[in-house]
Amino acid sequence: MRALIANGVRIDDTFAEAFGMRATALVVTADSAAWARQAAATMTGFATSVIGCGCEAAIDREIGEKQTPDRRPGVRVLLFAVSTSELQKQLAARVGQCVLTSPGSACYAGLEGEESLKLGNALRYFGDGWQISKRFGGKHYWRVPVLDGEFLCEATTGLTKQAVGGGNLLIMGESARSTLVAAEAAVKAIARVPDAITPFPGGIARSGSKVGSKYKSVKASTNDAYCPTLKGAVKSALDANVASVLEIVIDGLTPQAVADAMAAGLAAIVKLGPRRGAVRVGAGNYGGKLGPHHFHLKDLLP
């Protein structure tokens, strides 16, 4: 595989292959930034991959009091799924179990999309008939009585069908520590890119996967070509000096958001250089057979 060299880091001449998804966004507010983040973090738990979690979700960014509908600290959350019905299911369940239950919380639409999803319209029945419908400023809200007062929730939120999932970077280093340093730097840079998330723990996945398995019931299995411990047993994609590989998976509301996020992550890795971080960066693809969105690393270099 041909490669480019940027600040001593080898950049594979390859591409990340991504696919279309459905997505929505929410703004969660609370009396304090800590409680807004707590509600958002709980809501986005167990949402790393659609393969096993039903959706992929994470915090997009924190929002200051001057930018939220109720002038309280807030957090914007993004959720992605493979179908509208699954996205609606995940949205109602996660907001109902994790935001409605969180002290002082409120929930608002975070996206104006081509279509809408039920938000308060799905959760209002928890009020057992005591819920109140309110229209203000051209928007529809539900006030649901709860033990610490009321839960204010916008009736709907937007849905976009232009979202993209599966952008990725494969980060390779000479030690587990240096690889993690590079991955952490990339995640930090990506976090500054709007409309994109990295849904795995801390934004990083050590269990990069390939489609299929020797076991018929398993949809995805370990990407053995990038497992350092299997170098002598499989057709490895790794150089002799690579001892650790970490993957960053990126979802975005648009293809451009994914491209910008990958570029930001790649720039952070290159800036570190091989002595402090990664010696090589690649990307996962399936020969163009999985998805229509191809993000070539050479086009994303700073």
N, C-alpha and C positions, 0 to 999 in steps of 0.2 A: 504494500500500500504506500503510495506516495505521500509525502508530508512536507509541510512548511515549518520553518523554525522562526519563532518569535520570542525574542529575549531569552533564548536558550531553551525554550519549551517547544517540544515537537507537537505540531498541530496536524492531525491526520487529514488527508484530502478526502473527506467523507461528509455525510449529511445525517441530520436527525430527521427521522420520518414521523410525522404527526398526522392526526386524523381529526375530523370534525366532531364537535360535541355540542350539547345544549348547555347553557349557563345562565345563572342569575346572580344578583348581588343584593346584599342587605346592609343596612346601617343599624347597628345595635348601640344603644346609648344607655347610660346609667348615671347615678349620682356622682360617681368618681371614675377616673380613667381605669383604675384597677378592676373595678367591677364590670365595666364595659368589656375589658379584655378577657376577664374571667368567663363571662357569658359566651363571648365569641370563641374562645379557646375550647370550651366544653362542647359547643355546637359543632366545631370542626374536628373533634376527636374521631378516631377510627374512620378517616376519610382520605386514605392515602392512595387507593387505587380502585377503579371501578371493577376490577377483576374480583375483588373480595369484599369491598365495602359498599358497593352500590353507587357511590359518588366520590368525587375528589373535591376537597374543600380546604381552605386556609384563610387566614387573615391577609387582606390586601394591604391595608394601611390603617393607622390611627387617624382620627379626624378631630380637629380642635372644636371647642365649644361654639365658635362663631360660624362653623360650617354645618352643624347638625340641625335638623328640624326643630328640636326642642331646646337648643342652646345648652346642651350638656355634653360632656366628653363622650366620644363615640369611636367605633371601630367598623370599618367596612370589611365584609366577608364575601368571598366568591365561592360559588358551588357549581360543579360541573357533573354532568351525567350523560349517558349515551342516548337517552330518549326523554321526551317531555314528560311522559307519565312517571318515569323513575325520578326525574328531577323534582316533580311536584310531590311525590311520596316522601323523598328525603327531606325536602324543604319543610313540609308540615311536621314531620316527626322530630326533626332536629330543633326547630324553633319551639315546638310545643314542649319538648322534654328538657331543653337546655337554656332557652332564653325566657320563656314564660315563667320558668321556675326560679330564675336568678333574681335576687333582691334588687328592686328599684329599676328593673330593665324596661326598655321600650324598643320597638322594632319598626323600621321604616324601609320603604323601597330604596334600593341602592342602584337601580338601573332602569332606564327607559328603553324597553326592547320592542321588537316587532309584535310580540304577543305578551300576555300577562299570565302570571301564576297566582294561585290563591295563597294569601298570607293570613291576614286577619279573618278573611272570609272562611278560611278552613279552621281557624282556632277559636272563633267567637263562641262556639257551642259549649266551651268549657265554662262559660258564664252561667250556664243552666237557666237561661231566660232573663238574667239580670244584665246581660251585656247591652251596651248602648251604641247605636250607630251615629256617627258624627261626620259631617262634611264641612271642610274648612279650606279656603284657598284653592278650591277646585279639586281637592283630594278627599278620599273617603277613608275614615278611620273607624276602628272599633275600640271601645273602652270596656275592658273585661275586669270585673271585681276580683281581687286577690287579697291575700291576708295582710299584705303591707300597704294596701291602697288599691291601685288599679294598674292593669297592664294595658298600655296604649300601643296599638298595632295598626299599621296601615293595611288597608283591605287587600291590596295586590302589590306585586312587584314585577318588574319587567323580565322577559325571557329573550335571549338572543340565540339564534341558530348559527351565528358566525364564529362561535368559539372554537378553539383549537386545543387539543390535549396531546401530550406525548413529546413535546420538545424536550431535548435532553443533552446532557454533557457527560461523558465518561472521563473521569479524572484519574490519572495513573501516576503513582509516585514510588519512590524507592523505599519508603517506610510508611507504616500506618499513620504515624504522627504527621509527617509532612503532607501526606495526601489529605488528611483531615483539615489541616491548616488551609490548604488550597481550596477545598470544598467550602469551608466556612467563609472564606473571603468571597467566594463566588456567590453564595447565598446572601450574604450581607449586601453585595452590590445589586443583586436581582431584586431584593426587597425594596429598593428605591425606584423600581420601574412600576409605573401604574398599570392596573388591569392585568397583572400576571401574578401567579402564585407558584410556590414549590410545596406540594402537599405532603411529602414524606416527613418523618420526624426531624425537626430542625432543618428541614429542607433537603435532607440527604438520605439516600437509600444505599445500603451496603449490599442488599439482595437484588441486584439487577437481574432481570429475567429475560427469557426468550419465550416465544410462543410455542406451546406444545410441550409434551413430555413423553417418556417411555411408558408412563402410566396413563391409560386412556381417560381416567377420570380427572386428571390434572390439566387445567387450561394453560398454565404457565409454569416454568421451572427455571432453576438457576442457570444463568448465562455462563455455561462452563468454559467457553472460549476466553472469558475474562476473569476466571477464578485462578489466582496465583498458585494455589495448592494443587491444581490439576494440570499444570504445565506439561508434565511428562506423560499424562494419561490421555489427553485429548488434543485436537488440533487447536493449539492455543493462539490467541491473537496478541499475546503479550511478549515484550522483550525480556531478556534475561534479568535485567536490572529492576523490573517492576515487581514490587512486593505487595502492593495494595491498590485496589480500585474502588472508587466510590462514584455513584451516579446521582445526578441532579435531574429530576423530572420537572418540567415546566408546563403549566396550563395558562392560557390567556384568553381574554374575551375576543381578541382578534388575532389573525396571523402576525400582524405587525407587533403586537404586544409580546408574543412569543419570541420573535426575532430580536426585539430590543432587549428582552430579558437574557436570552442566550448570549448576545453580544456583550452585555454588561458583565455577565459571569465569566465569559472568556477573557475579557480585558483584565479582570481582577486576578485571574490565574496567571496570565502572562506577566502582569506587573510584579508579582511575587518572584517569578523566576524559578528555575529548577533547584537551586540550593535551599530555598526556604519552603518550596511547595511542590508542585507537580513537575514531572519530567515530560509528560505527554498528555494530550487531550484528544479524545475521539468522540464519536457519537453513535448511537444505536439506530440501525435501520434494517429493513427486511427486503432490501432490493427494490424498494418502491412499490411493494405489493400490499402493504398495510394501509397506508394513508396517502392522500394527495398533496400534503404539505411537506416540502423538503427544504430543510434549513442547512445550507452548506456552510461549514465552518470557515472556509477561506473567505466567504463573502461577509462574515461577521467579525473578522479581525479588525482591531482598532487601527 
